[in-house]
C-alpha cells in the first residue's frame, strides 16, 4: 500500500530523525537516491548533459548534492540558480568540487541554452512547503526545457497536502520523493504533474504515525479483501444485492447496474423497478420484483439511484431503501433526493458515489471548486452526510469519517463514458453484500472497475462502452489474484 503524510507530519518526522543523526545525513540520503533515479533515466551517465534548476532551501540542496554525484560519474552538470544569494551553500561547494558549473537564472542566453540543451533537468525550485504556482522567472525557464524533467520531492507549483494546482506548475516526467509519499502526489490535478513516482527510503518510517493522511491500495491489498466462497457457501450465504434502478427514460441504467452487480462477487441480484423485462432478457439469473423495495425479499445490501428519475416513485423507493437495516449505496438520481440533513441516523453503512457535479450540488459549491480541491471536497461530503463517499473523477477518492482518504490508482480516462458509473455502483453494491465494510467495498470496487477498463482498452487503447467494462471485471479480479 502506498501511504502519504501531510507536510506538517513529514516535517516533524524529519526533525525527530535529524536530531539522532550527524548533520547533513538526511540530505545525503535523499541526494543519493535522487542521483540513482536520474542515472536510471539517462541512456548513460558519462557525457550526459544535466541541468539543475534550483531555488533556495533544502529542495535546491538535494538537487545540488545529487548533481555533484552525477558529475563525479562523468555527467556534465550545470546548476541554474534562481536565487543565487540563497542557494544551499553546502550543495554549491559539493557541485563545484565535483567539476559542476554554476550559472544564474538572469545570465540570459547561457542559462537558457543550458536548460534547452540538457538531456535531463532536475526541478529543485521549491519543496513541499511551497504554496501557489511558479513565479514568472521560473515559469519562463521551465518552458525552455526539452529533455526529461525529474521533480525533486514533488513538482514545483503543486500543493503537497491537497493536490491543488493554483497557477503554473512543473510537469515532470518523473518525481523522486523522499521518506514517504505526500497526498498531492497521488491526487489530481497535481498527480498529473508528477509523472512516474519513485519513493526513496531515508529512514523516516519509524518516526511517522501509524495512521497516514491518505493511502492507495495495491494489488496485494485488494487481493486480501476480495471475498472467496467456501465449500459451505450457497447463493444466499454469499450475499444478495438489491438494485433499484432504471426508468422509462433510462432503461439501460438498470441493465448496467445489474451487470456490475452480477460480476461483483455476491451470490444473487434482486432487481426492483420498471425494467424487469429488459433486465431478464439480458440476465436471466436476476431475481426481479416490481416493488416497493421493502417487499422484494431479503438482501444484504441495496444499490439505488442509477437512472431512477426524480418523481414521487423514485423518492419513495429511496426512502424505503434508506429505512432498511442493511448497507446502502446511493448513486446518480438518488443523490439528488437525499435528505439535506445527512444520513447520520442510519445504523447500517451508507456509500455515496457522486461525480464532481453531483458533489458540488450536495456541497452547495461549484464543480470547478470540487475538481480543483478534490481532497477537501470528499472529506467535507463524508462528514456532512456521515457516510462513506466515493468521489468519481480523474482521481477517484474514497473518504469515511475518521479514516485516511483512499486514492484509487487504477483510473483511466476511458471510464469517462455514459453508464460506467452505473456499472461501478452495481459492482460496489455487490461487494457490500458479501460483507465487506463500506470503505473496503468502495475502494475494491473502484480498483476493479479501473482495472477492467484498462484491460478492455489494452493493448490498442480503443474506445470502450460501459458494458465492456462490466464484462471485463472477472478478468480484472483474476489479475489481482495473480
C-alpha positions as CSV (number, residue, x, y, z in Angstrom):
1,X,0.0,0.0,0.0
2,X,1.2,3.5,-0.8
3,X,0.8,5.8,2.2
4,X,1.0,9.5,2.3
5,X,1.5,12.1,5.0
6,X,0.9,15.8,5.3
7,X,3.8,18.3,5.2
8,X,3.4,19.1,8.9
9,X,3.7,15.4,9.8
10,X,6.7,14.9,7.4
11,X,8.5,17.9,8.9
12,X,8.0,16.7,12.4
13,X,9.3,13.2,11.5
14,X,12.4,14.8,9.7
15,X,13.2,16.9,12.8
16,X,13.0,13.9,15.1
17,X,15.2,11.8,12.8
18,X,17.8,14.6,12.2
19,X,18.2,15.0,15.9
20,X,19.5,11.5,16.0
21,X,21.9,11.6,13.0
22,X,25.0,13.5,12.1
23,X,24.3,16.9,10.5
24,X,23.5,16.5,6.8
25,X,22.9,12.8,6.8
26,X,19.3,13.0,5.7
27,X,20.0,15.3,2.8
28,X,22.8,13.0,1.6
29,X,20.5,10.0,1.8
30,X,18.0,11.9,-0.3
31,X,20.6,13.0,-2.8
32,X,22.0,9.5,-3.2
33,X,18.5,8.2,-4.1
34,X,17.8,11.1,-6.4
35,X,21.1,10.6,-8.3
36,X,20.5,6.9,-8.6
37,X,17.0,7.5,-10.0
38,X,18.4,10.1,-12.5
39,X,21.1,7.7,-13.6
40,X,18.4,5.1,-14.4
41,X,16.6,7.6,-16.6
42,X,19.6,8.5,-18.7
43,X,20.9,6.4,-21.6
44,X,24.3,6.8,-20.0
45,X,25.6,9.0,-17.2
46,X,29.1,9.6,-18.6
47,X,28.8,12.5,-21.1
48,X,25.2,13.3,-20.3
49,X,24.1,16.9,-20.0
50,X,22.3,17.5,-16.8
51,X,20.8,20.9,-15.6
52,X,19.7,21.7,-12.1
53,X,17.1,24.4,-11.9
54,X,17.3,25.3,-8.2
55,X,15.8,27.7,-5.8
56,X,16.7,28.4,-2.2
57,X,16.5,26.0,0.7
58,X,16.8,22.3,1.1
59,X,15.0,21.3,-2.0
60,X,17.6,23.1,-4.1
61,X,20.3,21.5,-1.8
62,X,19.0,18.0,-2.7
63,X,19.3,18.8,-6.4
64,X,22.8,20.2,-6.0
65,X,24.2,17.3,-4.0
66,X,22.6,14.9,-6.5
67,X,24.2,16.8,-9.3
68,X,27.5,16.5,-7.6
69,X,27.2,12.7,-7.5
70,X,26.3,12.7,-11.2
71,X,29.2,15.0,-12.1
72,X,31.6,12.6,-10.3
73,X,30.3,9.8,-12.7
74,X,31.2,11.9,-15.7
75,X,28.0,13.8,-16.4
76,X,28.3,17.5,-17.5
77,X,26.3,19.2,-14.7
78,X,25.3,22.8,-14.6
79,X,23.2,24.5,-11.9
80,X,20.9,27.4,-12.9
81,X,20.3,29.3,-9.7
82,X,17.0,31.2,-9.3
83,X,18.1,32.7,-6.0
84,X,22.0,32.9,-6.1
85,X,22.2,34.6,-2.7
86,X,20.1,32.0,-1.0
87,X,21.3,28.8,-2.7
88,X,22.3,25.9,-0.5
89,X,26.0,26.6,0.4
90,X,27.0,23.0,1.1
91,X,25.4,21.8,-2.1
92,X,27.1,24.5,-4.2
93,X,30.5,23.6,-2.7
94,X,29.9,19.9,-3.4
95,X,28.9,20.6,-7.0
96,X,31.8,22.8,-7.8
97,X,34.2,20.3,-6.1
98,X,32.9,17.6,-8.4
99,X,33.5,19.7,-11.5
100,X,30.0,21.0,-12.0
101,X,29.3,24.5,-13.3
102,X,27.1,27.2,-11.8
103,X,25.2,30.0,-13.7
104,X,22.5,32.4,-12.6
105,X,19.0,32.5,-14.0
106,X,19.5,36.1,-15.1
107,X,22.5,35.2,-17.2
108,X,20.4,35.3,-20.3
109,X,21.3,33.1,-23.2
110,X,23.8,31.0,-21.2
111,X,21.1,29.9,-18.7
112,X,18.5,29.4,-21.5
113,X,20.9,27.3,-23.6
114,X,21.8,25.2,-20.6
115,X,18.2,24.2,-19.9
116,X,17.2,23.8,-23.6
117,X,20.2,21.5,-24.4
118,X,20.1,19.4,-21.3
119,X,19.3,15.7,-21.5
120,X,17.8,15.8,-18.0
121,X,16.7,18.7,-15.8
122,X,16.2,18.5,-12.1
123,X,13.3,20.6,-10.8
124,X,14.7,21.8,-7.4
125,X,12.8,25.1,-7.5
126,X,10.6,24.8,-4.4
127,X,10.0,22.0,-1.9
128,X,7.0,20.5,-0.1
129,X,6.3,23.8,1.8
130,X,5.7,25.8,-1.4
131,X,2.3,27.4,-2.0
132,X,0.9,28.8,-5.2
133,X,2.2,28.5,-8.7
134,X,5.6,29.2,-10.1
135,X,6.9,32.7,-10.2
136,X,7.3,34.4,-13.5
137,X,11.1,33.8,-13.9
138,X,10.8,30.1,-13.0
139,X,7.8,29.6,-15.3
140,X,9.8,31.2,-18.2
141,X,12.8,29.0,-17.7
142,X,10.9,25.7,-17.3
143,X,9.2,26.3,-20.6
144,X,12.6,26.1,-22.3
145,X,13.3,22.5,-21.2
146,X,13.2,19.9,-23.9
147,X,14.8,16.9,-22.0
148,X,13.5,14.7,-19.3
149,X,12.2,16.6,-16.2
150,X,12.7,15.0,-12.8
151,X,11.0,16.7,-9.9
152,X,12.8,16.7,-6.5
153,X,10.3,15.5,-3.9
154,X,7.4,17.0,-5.8
155,X,6.8,19.1,-8.9
156,X,7.3,22.8,-8.1
157,X,4.0,24.7,-8.0
158,X,1.7,21.9,-6.7
159,X,0.3,21.7,-3.2
160,X,1.9,18.8,-1.4
161,X,-1.0,18.4,1.0
162,X,-4.1,18.8,-1.2
163,X,-3.1,18.1,-4.8
164,X,-4.3,21.5,-5.8
165,X,-2.5,23.5,-8.6
166,X,-3.0,27.2,-8.3
167,X,-1.2,28.8,-11.2
168,X,1.5,27.3,-13.4
169,X,3.3,24.1,-12.1
170,X,6.2,22.0,-13.4
171,X,5.1,18.9,-15.4
172,X,7.6,16.3,-14.6
173,X,8.3,13.0,-16.4
174,X,9.2,11.5,-13.0
175,X,9.1,12.6,-9.4
176,X,11.6,11.2,-6.8
177,X,10.0,11.8,-3.4
178,X,11.7,11.2,0.0
179,X,10.7,9.3,3.1
180,X,7.0,8.9,2.3
181,X,4.5,9.9,-0.4
182,X,2.7,13.2,0.0
183,X,-1.0,13.3,-0.6
184,X,-0.7,15.7,-3.5
185,X,1.4,13.3,-5.4
186,X,-1.5,10.8,-5.5
187,X,-4.4,13.2,-6.2
188,X,-5.2,15.1,-9.3
189,X,-4.7,17.7,-10.6
190,X,-1.2,17.6,-9.0
191,X,-0.8,13.8,-9.7
192,X,-0.9,14.6,-13.5
193,X,2.1,16.8,-13.0
194,X,4.2,14.2,-11.1
195,X,4.8,11.6,-13.8
196,X,6.2,8.3,-12.7
197,X,6.7,8.2,-8.9
198,X,9.7,6.8,-7.1
199,X,10.0,6.7,-3.3
200,X,13.4,6.9,-1.7
201,X,13.7,5.5,1.8
202,X,15.6,7.9,4.0
203,X,14.7,6.3,7.3
204,X,11.5,8.2,8.2
205,X,9.3,5.2,8.7
206,X,9.8,4.7,12.4
207,X,9.1,8.4,13.0
208,X,5.8,8.6,11.2
209,X,2.5,8.0,12.9
210,X,0.7,4.7,12.3
211,X,-2.3,6.3,10.6
212,X,-1.5,8.2,7.4
213,X,-3.4,11.1,5.8
214,X,-4.0,9.2,2.6
215,X,-3.4,5.8,1.2
216,X,-3.6,3.9,-2.1
217,X,-4.3,0.2,-2.3
218,X,-2.1,-2.1,-4.5
219,X,-2.8,-5.5,-6.0
220,X,-1.9,-7.4,-2.8
221,X,-4.1,-5.2,-0.7
222,X,-7.1,-5.7,-2.9
223,X,-6.5,-9.5,-3.2
224,X,-6.7,-9.7,0.6
225,X,-10.1,-8.0,0.6
226,X,-11.8,-9.9,-2.2
227,X,-14.5,-12.4,-1.0
228,X,-13.9,-16.1,-1.5
229,X,-16.8,-18.6,-1.3
230,X,-16.2,-21.7,0.8
231,X,-17.4,-25.3,0.4
232,X,-20.5,-24.4,2.6
233,X,-21.4,-21.3,0.5
234,X,-24.7,-21.0,-1.4
235,X,-26.1,-18.1,-3.3
236,X,-27.7,-16.6,-0.2
237,X,-24.7,-17.0,2.1
238,X,-22.6,-15.3,-0.5
239,X,-24.8,-12.3,-0.3
240,X,-27.8,-10.9,-2.2
241,X,-27.6,-7.4,-3.6
242,X,-30.8,-5.4,-4.4
243,X,-30.7,-3.0,-7.3
244,X,-33.3,-0.2,-7.6
245,X,-32.5,1.5,-10.9
246,X,-33.9,2.4,-14.3
247,X,-36.9,4.2,-15.6
248,X,-38.8,4.7,-18.8
249,X,-36.3,7.4,-19.8
250,X,-33.2,5.5,-18.7
251,X,-33.9,1.7,-19.0
252,X,-30.2,1.0,-19.8
253,X,-29.2,2.1,-16.3
254,X,-30.9,-0.9,-14.8
255,X,-29.1,-3.3,-17.2
256,X,-25.7,-1.8,-16.5
257,X,-26.1,-1.6,-12.7
258,X,-27.2,-5.3,-12.7
259,X,-24.3,-6.2,-14.9
260,X,-21.9,-4.7,-12.4
261,X,-23.7,-6.4,-9.5
262,X,-23.6,-9.8,-11.1
263,X,-19.9,-9.6,-11.5
264,X,-19.1,-8.2,-8.1
265,X,-18.9,-11.4,-6.0
266,X,-22.4,-11.6,-4.5
267,X,-24.4,-14.8,-4.9
268,X,-27.6,-13.3,-6.3
269,X,-29.0,-10.0,-7.6
270,X,-32.6,-8.8,-6.9
271,X,-33.8,-6.1,-9.3
272,X,-36.6,-3.8,-8.3
273,X,-38.1,-1.4,-10.9
274,X,-39.9,-0.9,-14.2
275,X,-37.1,-2.5,-16.3
276,X,-37.6,-6.1,-15.2
277,X,-38.3,-7.5,-18.7
278,X,-35.3,-5.8,-20.1
279,X,-33.1,-7.0,-17.3
280,X,-34.3,-10.6,-17.5
281,X,-33.8,-10.6,-21.3
282,X,-30.1,-9.8,-20.8
283,X,-29.6,-11.5,-17.4
284,X,-32.0,-14.4,-16.9
285,X,-30.4,-15.3,-13.5
286,X,-31.6,-12.0,-12.0
287,X,-34.4,-12.1,-9.4
288,X,-37.0,-9.4,-10.3
289,X,-39.8,-7.6,-8.5
290,X,-41.9,-4.6,-9.4
291,X,-41.6,-3.1,-5.9
292,X,-41.6,-1.5,-3.5
293,X,-38.1,-2.5,-2.4
294,X,-39.3,-3.5,1.1
295,X,-41.4,-6.2,-0.4
296,X,-38.9,-7.6,-2.8
297,X,-37.3,-10.1,-0.5
298,X,-34.2,-10.2,1.7
299,X,-31.0,-8.6,0.6
300,X,-27.6,-7.9,2.3
301,X,-27.2,-4.5,0.5
302,X,-29.0,-2.1,-1.7
303,X,-27.9,-0.1,-4.7
304,X,-30.3,2.8,-5.5
305,X,-30.4,5.6,-7.9
306,X,-28.9,4.9,-11.4
307,X,-31.5,6.1,-14.0
308,X,-34.2,6.3,-11.3
309,X,-35.6,9.7,-12.2
310,X,-36.8,12.3,-9.7
311,X,-40.5,11.7,-9.4
312,X,-42.6,10.6,-6.4
313,X,-41.9,6.9,-7.1
314,X,-38.2,7.4,-7.1
315,X,-38.3,9.3,-3.8
316,X,-40.5,6.6,-2.2
317,X,-38.0,3.9,-3.4
318,X,-35.1,5.8,-1.9
319,X,-36.8,6.4,1.4
320,X,-37.7,2.7,1.5
321,X,-34.1,1.6,0.9
322,X,-32.6,4.1,3.4
323,X,-35.1,2.8,6.0
324,X,-33.6,-0.7,5.8
325,X,-31.0,-2.1,8.2
326,X,-28.5,-3.2,5.5
327,X,-25.7,-1.2,3.8
328,X,-27.0,1.1,1.0
329,X,-25.2,2.6,-2.0
330,X,-26.7,5.8,-3.4
331,X,-25.8,7.0,-6.9
332,X,-26.9,9.3,-9.7
333,X,-30.5,10.4,-9.4
334,X,-30.7,9.0,-5.8
335,X,-28.1,11.6,-4.8
336,X,-30.4,14.5,-5.7
337,X,-33.1,13.1,-3.5
338,X,-31.0,12.7,-0.3
339,X,-32.2,14.4,2.9
340,X,-30.4,17.7,3.3
341,X,-29.6,16.9,7.0
342,X,-27.4,13.9,6.1
343,X,-27.7,10.3,6.9
344,X,-26.2,10.2,10.4
345,X,-29.3,8.4,11.7
346,X,-28.7,5.2,9.7
347,X,-27.4,2.3,11.7
348,X,-26.1,0.5,8.7
349,X,-23.4,1.8,6.4
350,X,-24.1,4.2,3.5
351,X,-22.0,4.8,0.4
352,X,-22.5,7.8,-1.8
353,X,-20.9,7.8,-5.3
354,X,-21.1,11.3,-6.8
355,X,-19.1,12.7,-9.7
356,X,-17.8,16.3,-9.3
357,X,-21.1,17.9,-10.5
358,X,-23.2,15.9,-8.1
359,X,-20.7,16.5,-5.3
360,X,-20.9,20.3,-6.0
361,X,-24.7,20.2,-5.7
362,X,-24.5,18.3,-2.4
363,X,-22.0,20.8,-1.0
364,X,-23.6,23.9,-2.4
365,X,-20.5,24.9,-4.4
366,X,-19.2,24.9,-7.9
367,X,-18.0,21.9,-10.0
368,X,-14.7,23.8,-10.6
369,X,-14.1,24.1,-6.9
370,X,-14.6,20.4,-6.3
371,X,-12.3,19.4,-9.2
372,X,-9.5,21.7,-8.1
373,X,-9.8,20.7,-4.4
374,X,-10.9,17.0,-4.6
375,X,-9.4,16.0,-1.2
376,X,-11.3,18.8,0.7
377,X,-14.5,18.0,-1.1
378,X,-14.6,14.3,-0.4
379,X,-13.8,14.9,3.3
380,X,-16.5,17.5,3.6
381,X,-19.1,15.2,2.0
382,X,-18.2,12.3,4.2
383,X,-18.5,14.5,7.3
384,X,-21.7,16.2,6.2
385,X,-23.6,13.0,5.4
386,X,-22.0,10.7,7.9
387,X,-21.3,8.3,5.0
388,X,-18.5,6.7,3.0
389,X,-18.1,8.9,-0.1
390,X,-16.6,7.7,-3.4
391,X,-15.9,10.8,-5.4
392,X,-15.5,9.8,-9.0
393,X,-13.2,11.6,-11.4
394,X,-9.7,11.8,-12.8
395,X,-8.6,10.5,-9.4
396,X,-11.3,8.6,-7.6
397,X,-11.2,9.3,-3.8
398,X,-12.9,7.3,-1.0
399,X,-13.5,9.0,2.4
400,X,-15.0,7.7,5.6
401,X,-15.2,9.9,8.7
402,X,-12.3,9.2,11.0
403,X,-10.2,7.3,8.4
404,X,-7.4,8.1,5.9
405,X,-8.7,9.0,2.5
406,X,-8.1,6.3,-0.1
407,X,-6.9,7.1,-3.5
408,X,-7.7,4.8,-6.4
409,X,-4.6,4.2,-8.6
410,X,-6.3,2.3,-11.5
411,X,-8.4,5.0,-13.0
412,X,-8.3,5.8,-16.8
413,X,-9.8,8.5,-18.9
414,X,-11.6,5.8,-20.9
415,X,-14.1,5.5,-18.0
416,X,-15.5,8.9,-18.9
417,X,-18.3,7.2,-20.8
418,X,-22.0,7.0,-20.3
419,X,-23.1,4.3,-17.9
420,X,-19.7,3.4,-16.4
421,X,-20.8,4.9,-13.1
422,X,-23.9,2.5,-13.1
423,X,-21.5,-0.4,-13.5
424,X,-19.4,0.8,-10.6
425,X,-22.4,1.2,-8.4
426,X,-23.6,-2.4,-9.0
427,X,-20.1,-3.8,-8.6
428,X,-19.5,-1.9,-5.3
429,X,-23.0,-2.8,-4.0
430,X,-22.3,-6.4,-4.7
431,X,-19.1,-6.2,-2.6
432,X,-21.1,-4.7,0.2
433,X,-23.5,-7.6,0.1
434,X,-20.6,-10.1,0.5
435,X,-19.9,-8.4,3.9
436,X,-17.0,-6.1,3.1
437,X,-17.1,-2.9,5.2
438,X,-18.2,0.2,3.2
439,X,-14.7,1.7,2.9
440,X,-13.2,-1.5,1.7
441,X,-16.1,-2.3,-0.7
442,X,-15.9,1.2,-2.3
443,X,-12.1,1.0,-2.6
444,X,-12.1,-2.5,-4.0
445,X,-15.0,-1.7,-6.4
446,X,-13.1,1.4,-7.8
447,X,-9.9,-0.6,-8.1
448,X,-11.5,-3.5,-10.1
449,X,-13.5,-1.0,-12.2
450,X,-10.4,0.8,-13.3
451,X,-8.5,-2.4,-14.0
452,X,-11.4,-3.7,-16.0
453,X,-11.4,-0.6,-18.1
454,X,-7.7,-0.8,-18.7
455,X,-7.9,-4.4,-19.6
456,X,-10.7,-3.6,-22.1
457,X,-8.7,-0.9,-23.8
458,X,-5.3,-2.7,-23.8
459,X,-3.3,-3.0,-25.8
460,X,-4.8,-0.9,-28.6
461,X,-6.4,1.8,-26.4
462,X,-9.6,1.6,-28.4
463,X,-12.7,3.4,-27.1
464,X,-14.9,1.3,-24.8
465,X,-18.5,1.3,-23.7
466,X,-19.7,0.8,-20.1
467,X,-20.9,-2.7,-20.7
468,X,-17.5,-3.7,-22.0
469,X,-16.1,-2.7,-18.6
470,X,-18.7,-4.9,-16.8
471,X,-17.8,-7.9,-18.8
472,X,-14.1,-7.4,-18.1
473,X,-14.5,-7.4,-14.3
474,X,-13.8,-11.1,-13.9
475,X,-10.5,-10.7,-15.7
476,X,-9.6,-7.8,-13.5
477,X,-10.4,-10.0,-10.5
478,X,-8.0,-12.7,-11.8
479,X,-5.3,-10.1,-12.5
480,X,-5.5,-9.1,-8.8
481,X,-5.3,-12.6,-7.6
482,X,-2.4,-13.4,-9.9
